[in-house]
Amino acid sequence: MPLWLIIVLVLLAVLAIGGAIARNRQLARSRPAFERALAQVDQDLAAAAASDRGGDRAHLETSARRIFTEQLGAQPDELTLVEVIDRPGTDDDQAVFDVNAGGTHHRLVLGRRDGDWVSAA
């Protein structure tokens, strides 16, 4: 095999390995920011879905706090609206929350009955 071909192949291998290493470093730096942005978009989308479908966000969160306190006897530290499920009519609507209480995460699912949010459990 000619010497120039070996040099070209070694050079291509070095460039490919260097490119792969650089790409992995770039992904490692940008991934956390992407994950944060994605989580914010998900929360914004859930909030928009709740408001677009006649769900008053403040009333929804007040109901979630009340229901969580009734069920577990503890005040939630943080409520995060994760999903709004809008089925035909209002009595089949659901809202899913991630609730942080005392460092423990709980899933709280609310449903609608007669225009008010109640526990779906």
C-alpha angles and dihedrals in degrees: 000000000000118000094236091057091053090050092050092049092049090047092050091049092050091049092048093049092045091049092050092050092048092049092050091051091049092050092047091055098044099039098079092050090048091050091051092048091048092051090050091050090051091051092047091049092051090048092048091049090051094050095042092055096052095265111142104221095209092050091046093052092044089053091047092052092047094048093045091051091048093049101042103018092233133103114243116242094204136009121201119186104223105172142002116204111201113193124173110291123014102264091070095051118116135192121201121205134188104217123197113201120167092342093306121112121221132182114230120190119194127191133191126250122173091345095306130103115248136168112284092201 
